[in-house]
Amino acid sequence: MVEQALELYARQQHGEESALDFYARLARDLSADIDLESILRENRHGHAGIDL
């Protein structure tokens, strides 16, 4: 459902565009590449668990 809503929003904002055009626009508009794995690694903390 969420995916369909996002697709509908994208069509309304940018009209019908091919996947190739979409990724080209995405790469152009978001030139900064984010290393999501390193961000997750930095902020990952173990859970102490429950007290028994």
N, CA and C of each residue as an Amber inpcrd file, in Angstrom:
protein
   156
   0.8260000  -1.1850000   0.0000000   0.0000000   0.0000000   0.0000000
   0.8790000   1.2610000   0.0000000   1.9010000   1.2670000   0.8430000
   2.7940000   2.4260000   0.9130000   3.5140000   2.6050000  -0.4140000
   3.9670000   1.4920000  -0.9760000   4.6680000   1.5590000  -2.2630000
   3.7670000   2.1450000  -3.3440000   2.5150000   1.7420000  -3.3670000
   1.5730000   2.2730000  -4.3490000   1.3440000   3.7620000  -4.1410000
   1.2560000   4.1830000  -2.8890000   1.0560000   5.6060000  -2.5990000
   2.2590000   6.4200000  -3.0680000   3.4680000   5.9000000  -2.8340000
   4.6680000   6.6020000  -3.2820000   4.7390000   6.6690000  -4.8050000
   4.3500000   5.5930000  -5.4740000   4.3460000   5.5930000  -6.9350000
   3.3330000   6.6030000  -7.4650000   2.1600000   6.6630000  -6.8480000
   1.1380000   7.6160000  -7.2600000   1.6260000   9.0490000  -7.0600000
   2.2380000   9.3140000  -5.9200000   2.7780000  10.6460000  -5.6400000
   3.8350000  11.0180000  -6.6690000   4.7270000  10.0870000  -6.9680000
   5.7910000  10.3560000  -7.9390000   5.2050000  10.6510000  -9.3180000
   4.1840000   9.9170000  -9.7070000   3.5510000  10.1710000 -11.0140000
   2.8960000  11.5400000 -11.0420000   2.2930000  11.9290000  -9.9370000
   1.6430000  13.2350000  -9.8900000   2.6670000  14.3590000  -9.9220000
   3.8070000  14.1540000  -9.2880000   4.8280000  15.1930000  -9.2180000
   5.6570000  15.2960000 -10.4890000   5.9630000  14.1670000 -11.0950000
   6.9030000  14.1580000 -12.2170000   6.3240000  13.5510000 -13.4870000
   5.0710000  13.1750000 -13.4740000   4.4990000  12.5320000 -14.6450000
   5.0760000  11.1410000 -14.7960000   4.6690000  10.4510000 -15.8370000
   5.2080000   9.1130000 -16.0860000   6.6560000   9.2370000 -16.5220000
   7.5390000   8.5310000 -15.8590000   8.9350000   8.5120000 -16.2750000
   9.4520000   7.0890000 -16.1380000  10.3440000   6.7440000 -17.0080000
  10.8950000   5.3940000 -16.9820000  11.8100000   5.2370000 -15.7730000
  12.1080000   3.9980000 -15.4370000  13.0080000   3.7270000 -14.3190000
  14.3780000   4.3370000 -14.5920000  14.8200000   4.2650000 -15.8360000
  16.1160000   4.8290000 -16.2020000  16.1470000   6.3340000 -15.9600000
  15.0780000   7.0240000 -16.3500000  14.9970000   8.4660000 -16.1230000
  14.9110000   8.7920000 -14.6290000  14.1670000   7.9580000 -13.9000000
  14.0220000   8.1650000 -12.4660000  15.3820000   8.0880000 -11.7730000
  16.1430000   7.0330000 -12.0620000  17.4410000   6.8730000 -11.4070000
  18.4370000   7.9270000 -11.8630000  18.3470000   8.3570000 -13.0980000
  19.2190000   9.4300000 -13.5760000  18.8980000  10.7240000 -12.8290000
  17.6100000  11.0260000 -12.6620000  17.1980000  12.2270000 -11.9340000
  17.6100000  12.1250000 -10.4640000  17.4490000  10.9440000  -9.8890000
  17.8270000  10.7290000  -8.5010000  19.3220000  10.9490000  -8.3090000
  20.1300000  10.4080000  -9.2000000  21.5880000  10.5790000  -9.1000000
  21.9780000  12.0400000  -9.2860000  21.2830000  12.7340000 -10.1660000
  21.5810000  14.1480000 -10.4250000  21.1770000  15.0160000  -9.2300000
  19.9800000  14.7800000  -8.6950000  19.4620000  15.6210000  -7.6210000
  20.1040000  15.3230000  -6.2670000  20.5030000  14.0940000  -6.0580000
  21.0930000  13.6900000  -4.7740000  22.5370000  13.2770000  -5.0030000
  23.3620000  14.2470000  -5.2760000  24.7400000  13.9490000  -5.6380000
  25.5650000  13.4170000  -4.4710000  25.1640000  13.6890000  -3.2370000
  25.9090000  13.1920000  -2.0840000  25.5180000  11.7460000  -1.8170000
  26.5060000  10.8730000  -1.8230000  26.2650000   9.4580000  -1.5710000
  26.4170000   9.2000000  -0.0750000  25.4340000   8.5800000   0.5270000
  25.4300000   8.3300000   1.9640000  25.7770000   6.8680000   2.2110000
  26.7300000   6.6280000   3.1020000  27.0980000   5.2710000   3.4740000
  26.2260000   4.8570000   4.6510000  25.0640000   4.2940000   4.3400000
  24.0970000   3.9330000   5.3630000  24.6580000   2.8820000   6.3140000
  25.4360000   1.9560000   5.7990000  26.0070000   0.9020000   6.6350000
  26.8960000   1.4810000   7.7300000  27.7240000   2.4750000   7.4070000
  28.5970000   3.0650000   8.4290000  27.7920000   3.8470000   9.4610000
  26.7370000   4.4970000   9.0380000  25.8800000   5.2350000   9.9790000
  25.2280000   4.2620000  10.9550000  24.7330000   3.1500000  10.4390000
  24.1150000   2.1510000  11.3130000  25.1400000   1.5520000  12.2670000
  26.3340000   1.2700000  11.7670000  27.3920000   0.6950000  12.6040000
  27.7640000   1.6410000  13.7450000  27.8680000   2.9280000  13.4530000
  28.2330000   3.9120000  14.4700000  27.1860000   4.0290000  15.5770000
  25.9340000   3.8570000  15.2150000  24.8540000   4.0760000  16.1690000
  24.2660000   2.7880000  16.7360000  24.8660000   1.6700000  16.4350000
  24.3520000   0.3880000  16.9100000  24.9320000   0.1060000  18.2900000
  24.0630000  -0.1540000  19.2320000  24.4670000  -0.4720000  20.5990000
  23.7490000  -1.7440000  21.0330000  24.4620000  -2.5960000  21.7130000
  23.8590000  -3.8230000  22.1880000  22.8570000  -3.5630000  23.2990000
  21.8840000  -4.4160000  23.3820000  20.8680000  -4.2960000  24.4210000
  21.2970000  -5.1790000  25.5790000  21.2090000  -4.6570000  26.7870000
  21.6420000  -5.3950000  27.9660000  20.7290000  -6.5830000  28.2790000
  19.5590000  -6.5870000  27.7330000  18.6060000  -7.6670000  28.0020000
  17.7410000  -7.3530000  29.1970000  16.8830000  -8.2700000  29.5070000
  15.9680000  -8.0350000  30.6380000  16.6150000  -8.4970000  31.9360000
  16.2130000  -7.8630000  33.0180000  16.6920000  -8.2750000  34.3500000
  15.8110000  -9.4090000  34.8440000  16.4550000 -10.5100000  35.1900000
  15.6980000 -11.6600000  35.7060000  15.8590000 -11.7790000  37.1920000
